Amino acid sequence: MDNANQKKENVLAGKHIVLGITGGIAAYKSVYLLRLLVRAGAEVQPVATPSALEFITPVTLSALSRKPVVSEFFTANTGEWHSHVQLGMWADAMVIAPATACTLAKMATGVADNMLVTTYLSMRAPVFVAPAMDFDMMAHATTARNLATLRGDGVTVIEPASGELASGLSGRGRMAEPEDIVAALERHFGACDSLAGKTVLITAGPTYERIDPVRFIGNFSTGKMGYALAEEAAARGARVVLVSGPVALTPVHPSIERISVESAGQMLEACRKNAAEADIAIFAAAVADYAPAHMAEHKIKREHAGIDSIELVKNPDISATIAAGRRPGQYMVGFALETDSAEANAREKLTRKGLDMIVVNSLADKGAGFGTDTNKISIITAGKPSDVRTFGLKEKSAVAADILDAITTEYQ
């Protein structure tokens, strides 16, 4: 067995994991998850809601974890207090599987009426949730809103699968399999220090090119992909410089320095100022290709002058410009959003811009592109332009992890 494989197998060894279990039929899977975590060498503390213990017994959980199950704030017959604060300080990660709609709502709104949610609110370590519920509950706007809040708070959502549900119906809402949850934890701990000491420059969002003080040329980018990349890179130990166009997002990780810009020219200038110190540059912004040749100082009145035509000029190619001036050892990654001939167009951009890697997505793929929480990508590298790595539709946080996995594999 080589060292790389041994390191991968032992990545959970010695880790302190708080396993939160809530009251859903998928709680039976938590037993298998607990067994896998212990087998991987982790020390696991089960924390169950009272309703969870209607589905699985404390004896089973305690026998597998070799720890008493924590469910109430104190032990009724002895008065022994169970400190959620100490659990929050002890843990290297908390994973809640299954996470019911009720628990997700309490977490999102801070309703600390049980030991599990109180422990979550005291948790200093990363938190993972594996939702499990019937598909209509999963699809409800309230659940989507609560999950969005939790993602914004830095919680990692391990997406549920589609299939047969306890109700007898079929749809999205099945808790991720225990093996997939363990794999997510392994990726987290394996990637924790993969970018330690590195500086990553990332561009995100659209650019706005002003016509007059109230009108602009822009696009529908929300910046979600670029911000997901920034959070993932920071979680892996990098110092991140995020050059962001106008978006309604705020970075969460303290290692992210955001530089807010509006136009392509401003974005290029910010990239130039920070490119020299970057080890990796990821150009995820949707930069407007053209800008008005002249911006009116005052709002153009339709009743008076009108806007019959706008003279346009080409905006600078930011990724190509920065790549052309790179220093040895820097790694440059671009994005190609296409509507047709995606791979052929992406290969041409990869070569023309002088990049090391290009991430391809297509507006023809449902759930990919602007304004969505998901994306579907392919990755092409300069060293092997004929090889295309294609990934399925995923949450953008998971897509960011795939992209950074690919970068850290290729980057020397």
N, C-alpha and C positions, 0 to 999 in steps of 0.2 A: 504494500500500500504506500503510495507516495505521500509527501507532506501536505500537498494541496488537498487531497481527498481526506486525509486525517483531520486537517483543520476544519474542513466543511462538516465532517461528522461530529466534531467536538464543539461546534460553535455555541451550543446551548449548555455545555457542561459547566456546572457551577453557577448558572444564572438563577436568580430569584424571580420566580414568576407567580404573580397573583392571578389565579384562575377564577373569574367571576362567572357564576352560573345563575341564570334566571329561570322563571317558571314557564317553560314551554316544552312541548313534546320532544323537541330536539335536544333536551337536556341529557337524554341517554347517550348522545354523541360525546358529551363532555367527559364521560368515563373513559372512552377510547382516547380522547385528546389528552387527558391527564396521564394515561398510561404511556402514550408516545413521548410526552414531555419528560416524564421520569426516566424512561428508557434512554432518552437523549442526554441524560445527566443533569437535568434541571432540578432545582428544589422548588416544589410547587405548594402554594398555600391556597386551598379552596376557600372561597367566600361565596356563600349561596344565599339567595333570598329565601324567605320562609316558604314561598310557593314552589321554589325549585325543589325543595325537599319533599314535596308531594309526588315528584316524578322519580327522583333517585334518593337513596338513603345516605345519611351521613356515614354509616358504617362502610359502605362501598368506597366513598371518596376518601375517608380517613385511612382505610386499609391500603389503598393505592398510593396515597401521598405521604403516608406515615406522619400525618399531622392532623390535629383535630380540626373539624370543619367550623369555620366562623360564620355564624348566621345572624345572631342577635348582638346587641351592643354589650350585653353582659350575660354571664351564666346565672340562670334563675336561682339555683339552689345554693350557690357559693357567693354570688355577687361579684365574681371576677370580671373585671372590665376588659373588653377587647378594644385595643387602641388602633383606630383607623389611621391615626397619624404615624404610628410606628410602622404599620404596613406600607404606607406611602413612602417612608424613608428606606425601608428594607428592599423594596422591589426593584428589579432591573426592567421589568415590563409588567403591564397588566393586560390580560386578554379576557374579554367578556364574551362567552360563547356557551349557549345562545344568548343573544341580546334581543329581548322582546321589544315590541313597539312601546310598551309602558316604560320599560327601563330606559330606552333611548330618549323618550320624552322627559323623564326625570333628569337624566344626565344633561340634556340640552338646556333645561330650565333651572337646574340646581336644586331640585326638590330632594333634599337629603333625609328621607324618612325611613331608610333602611341602611344596613351596614354596608351593602355593596356600593350604593351611590355615595355614601359618606366616604368610603375608601377611595372611590374615584376622585372625589373633590380634594382629597388629601394627597393624591398620587403625584410624585415628582418625576416618575419614569414615563416613558412612552406608553400610550394606551391604544389597544386594538379592540375593535368590536366586530363580531360576526353576527349580523342580523338574522333572525329566523322568525317568520310569521306567514300568515296566509297571503296570497298574492294581492288581494284587494287592499289589505292593510299596507303591504309593501308599496303599492302603487299610489296610496293616498297622499295628497298634497302635504298633510301634516307630517307624515313620516319623512317625506323628501325634505321638508323644511328643517326638521330636527337633525337629519343626517348632514345637511349642508351646514348647520350651526356647529355640529361636532367636528366636521372636517375643518371648518374655519378655526376651531379651537385647537387644532393639531391632532385630533384623534384619527387613527388610520382605520378605514372601513374595509374589512375583508368581505368582498361582495358575495351575496347569496347566489345560489345557482337556480336554474329553472328545472322543474320536474314535478312529480307527483307530491302533493302535500297531504298533511294529516286530515284535512277536510274532505279528501277524496277528489278535490279539484287539482288542476295542473297549472303551474305558472311559476313566476319568479318569487322566491321567498324561502327556498330550502337553505338551511345553514350550510356554509362551506364545509367540505369534508375535513375531518381532523388532520389528515395528512397535508392538506392545503394550508391549514392554519399554522401548523408547525413549519411548513416551508416559508410562510410569510415572516415568521419570527426568525428563522434562520437567515433569510435575506436581510432582515433588519440588523441583526447582530453581526452578520458577516460583512455588511456594507458600512457599519458604523464609522470606521476609521479609514475607509478606502480613499478618501480625498483629504485626509488630515494634512494640514500644512499647505494645501493648494488654494489658489485663488481662481474662482470661476466667474467669468463675465457672461451675463445672460441678458439678452434683449427680449422684451415682452410687449404685447398689446399692439394697438394700431398707431399710426401717426396721423395727425390732423394737419392739413395744408390749407391755410386760411385764404378764402376768397375776399372776404371783408371781415369786419369785427364780429359778425354773427353767423357767417357761413363758412363751411370748409369742405374739402375733399378728403374722404376717409374710407374706412371699411368696417366690417362688422366684428372685428376681433375684440374679444373680451379680456385677453391676456391670461386666461386660465391655464393654458399649457405652459407658458413661460414661468408663471408663478409656481406651478407645481414642480417644475424643474428646479427653481430656486430653492424651494423648501426641501426637496430631496437632496440636492447637492449640499445644503447646509447641514442636514441631518447626517450626512456622511463625513462631516468634519471640515468641509470647505469654508473659506471666507467667500461670500458671494457678493458681487457687485451687480445689482439688478437695474438695468437702464429701462425704464418703463414709460411707455406712451400713456395717454389718458385712459385709465381704467378705474373701476369701482372696487378694486381689491387692495388689501393691505397685507404685506408680508408678516408672518408670525414669528419665524425663527430669529433670534437676536443676532445671528451671524450674517444676516442679509442687510446690505446697505442699498437702499433704493435711491436712484437718481431719477427724478421725474422730468420728462421732456414732453414736447408736443409735436414738433415737426421732424421730418427725416433729417434735416440739417442739424437740428439740436441733438438728435440721437447719434448721428455720426460723430459730432464733436465730443459728446460724452464718452463714446466708445474709444475715440482716439486718446483721450486723456487717461483712460484706464486700461487700455489694451496691453501696454508694455509689461505690466505686472501680472497679467493673467496667464495662468498655465493652460487653461481651457477656455474657449469662447464658444458660446452656443447662441446662434442668431435665430431666436424663435419669434421675433416680432413680425407683424404683418405690415411692412413698410409700404406706404403709398408709392406707386411707381412714378407718379407725376405730381407736380405742384403748379399752381397758377404762376405765370410769369410775373404778374404784378398783383399786389394786394391793395385793395381800395382802403383808404384811411377811414372812410365813413360807410355806413350801411348803404348798399346800393338799392335805391328805391325802384320798385317795379313800375310805379306810375310815371317815373321820370326817365331814367336812363335805360332801365331794363338790363337783362343779362342775355343778350342774343348769342354771345359766344365767349369762351374763356380761352385765352392763349395759355398753353401748358408747356412746361419744360420738364425734362427728365430729372428725377431725384437721384442723388448719388446711390450707388450700390454699396450698402454698408458692409456686408459680409465680404464682398470681393475687395473692397478698399482695405479693410483691416487685414485680411489674409495676405494681400500683396505686400504689406509692410511688416509681416510677422517676423519675430526673431526665432532662431533655432529652438526646437523643443516645444513650441506651442502647438496646441491641437485645436483645430477649427471645425465647428459643426454647423451646418445650415439646415433650413427647412424648405420643403417644396410642397406647397398646397396647389394641387392640380385639379382640373375637371376632366381631362382626357389625356391619354398616353402618359400616364403618371410616371412610370419607371423610366421611359425613354427621356422625357423632359428632365427628370431628376438627375439622370446620369450626365446629361449635357450641362446642367447647372453645376454639378459636382466638379466637372473638369474646368468649365469656364471661370468659376469663381475661385478655383484653387483651394478647395476645402478638403478636409480629411474624411469627412463623413457627411451624409445628407439623410435627413428624416423625411419620408414621403407620406403624405396623406392626401386623400381625394374627397372632394365634395360629393362625388358620386356614391360614396359609402355612407349609408344611413348611420347617424350617430357620430360622425367624424366632422371635423372642421370647426367653424366659428360658433361660439355661443353655447356649445354643448359641454356637459360634464364628462363626456367620454370621447375617445379618439381611437382610430384604427390606423396603425402605421406600418411602414416597411422601412428598413434601414439598409443603405448602400454605403460601402466604404471605398475609399480611393484605391486601397491595396488590392481589393477584389471586386471590381465594379460589376462583374457578371453575376456575383452572388447577391441574392436579395433575401434578407431575413424579414419575414412577414409575421405580424402579431395579430391576434384577434381583437375585437372591440373590448376596450377596458376603460375603467375610470382613469382620468388624466393623471391622478397620483400614481397609479400602477404603470401607466405609460411612461411617466417620468422615470420610474425605477428601471424599466426596461431600457430606456435610452441611456441612462447613466451606467447601467451594467455593461452595455455595449461599448460605451466610451472608455470606461476603466479597463475593459479587456484589451482594447486596441491601444490606448494611450500608454506610452513608455516615458 
